Amino acid sequence: MNGRAAYVVTEEEINLTRGPSGLGFNIVGGTDQQYVSNDSGIYVSRIKENGAAALDGRLQEGDKILSINGQDLKNLLHQDAVDLFRNAGYAVSLRVQHRLQVQNGPIGHRGEGEPSGIPIAMVLVPLFALTMVAAWAFMRYRQ
């Protein structure tokens, strides 16, 4: 393997209604402060708890916002992008790019805080078999 992670890129249209705290997320990026090397795009840096984006649930930290209300966000200064979001109105349509890392190997879920590595069954089953063989040998040859 080459050490690089594989990604699947998808796009989605997300419609949000501005709430008391705005759209409920922060952005980074722009031509003057690139968040990703060689990419002047606008990215979601933080989803605010109980904000419009969090309540909707589709927008995620790290998503790239391609457009807002049909306005392309390419080649904008960061402040110009911020101004577009602030002046976008009550109902806002976002074109978003999600970048999902592809999992290699069997599909499984590892819970938070659960250690990675060798599954316990892969250790216990051979250990149990070895114990059974030792017990059998002991019983057979103890006479």
C-alpha positions in Angstrom: 0.0 0.0 0.0 1.2 3.5 -0.7 0.3 5.0 2.7 -2.3 7.3 1.3 -5.9 7.1 2.4 -8.6 6.6 -0.2 -11.5 9.0 -0.3 -15.0 9.1 -1.9 -16.1 12.6 -2.8 -19.9 13.3 -2.9 -21.9 16.4 -3.4 -25.1 17.4 -1.8 -27.6 20.3 -1.8 -28.4 21.4 1.7 -31.2 23.9 2.5 -31.0 25.6 5.8 -33.2 28.2 7.5 -31.3 30.9 9.4 -31.9 30.6 13.1 -31.2 33.0 16.1 -27.5 32.2 15.9 -27.3 32.4 12.1 -26.7 29.3 10.1 -24.9 27.6 13.0 -21.4 27.0 11.6 -18.0 28.7 11.1 -15.9 28.7 7.9 -12.2 28.8 7.1 -10.4 29.2 3.8 -10.3 31.6 0.9 -7.6 32.8 -1.4 -5.9 34.8 1.4 -5.9 32.0 4.0 -5.9 28.5 2.5 -7.2 25.8 4.8 -6.1 23.0 2.5 -2.8 23.2 0.6 -3.2 24.4 -3.0 -7.0 24.8 -2.5 -8.6 28.2 -1.8 -12.0 26.7 -1.2 -14.3 27.5 1.8 -14.6 24.8 4.4 -16.7 24.2 7.5 -14.5 24.5 10.6 -17.1 24.1 13.3 -20.7 23.2 13.7 -22.4 25.1 16.5 -24.4 23.1 19.0 -28.2 23.5 18.5 -27.6 25.8 15.4 -29.4 25.4 12.1 -26.7 23.2 10.6 -26.5 20.9 13.7 -30.3 20.5 13.8 -30.3 19.6 10.1 -27.5 17.1 10.7 -26.1 16.8 7.1 -23.3 19.5 7.2 -20.2 18.2 8.8 -16.9 19.8 9.9 -14.4 19.5 7.1 -17.1 19.7 4.3 -16.2 22.0 1.4 -18.9 24.6 0.5 -19.0 25.0 -3.2 -21.8 27.5 -3.5 -24.3 29.5 -1.5 -27.7 30.3 -3.1 -26.1 29.4 -6.5 -23.1 31.8 -6.0 -19.9 29.9 -6.6 -17.3 30.3 -3.8 -14.2 29.8 -5.9 -11.4 32.4 -5.7 -12.9 34.5 -2.9 -11.1 36.2 -0.1 -12.1 34.8 3.3 -13.9 38.0 4.3 -15.8 38.1 1.0 -17.1 34.6 1.7 -18.1 35.6 5.2 -20.0 38.5 3.8 -21.8 36.2 1.3 -23.0 34.0 4.2 -24.0 36.9 6.3 -26.1 38.5 3.5 -27.5 35.2 2.2 -31.0 35.7 3.6 -33.3 33.6 5.7 -33.5 30.5 3.5 -30.1 29.4 2.3 -29.1 26.8 -0.2 -25.6 25.3 0.1 -23.9 23.1 -2.5 -21.5 21.0 -0.3 -18.8 18.5 -1.0 -18.4 15.7 1.5 -15.1 13.8 1.5 -15.5 10.4 3.1 -12.5 8.1 3.9 -12.9 4.6 2.4 -12.4 1.9 4.9 -10.1 -0.9 3.8 -10.8 -4.5 4.9 -13.9 -5.9 6.4 -16.7 -3.4 7.3 -17.1 -3.0 11.0 -17.8 -0.5 13.7 -15.4 0.4 16.3 -17.0 2.4 19.1 -15.4 5.4 20.7 -12.8 4.5 23.2 -12.7 0.9 22.0 -9.1 -0.2 21.4 -8.0 -1.2 17.9 -5.8 -4.2 17.2 -6.4 -7.9 17.4 -9.9 -9.0 18.3 -10.0 -10.8 21.7 -11.5 -13.9 20.1 -8.4 -14.3 17.9 -6.4 -14.6 21.1 -8.8 -16.6 23.3 -9.8 -19.3 20.8 -6.2 -20.6 20.1 -5.4 -20.2 23.9 -8.5 -22.3 24.7 -7.5 -25.0 22.1 -4.0 -25.1 23.5 -5.4 -25.5 27.0 -7.6 -28.4 25.9 -4.7 -30.2 24.2 -2.6 -29.8 27.3 -5.4 -31.1 29.5 -5.9 -34.1 27.2 -2.1 -34.9 27.1 -2.0 -34.6 30.9 -4.9 -36.9 31.4 -3.6 -39.4 28.9 0.0 -39.6 30.1 -0.3 -39.1 33.8 -0.6 -42.8 34.5 
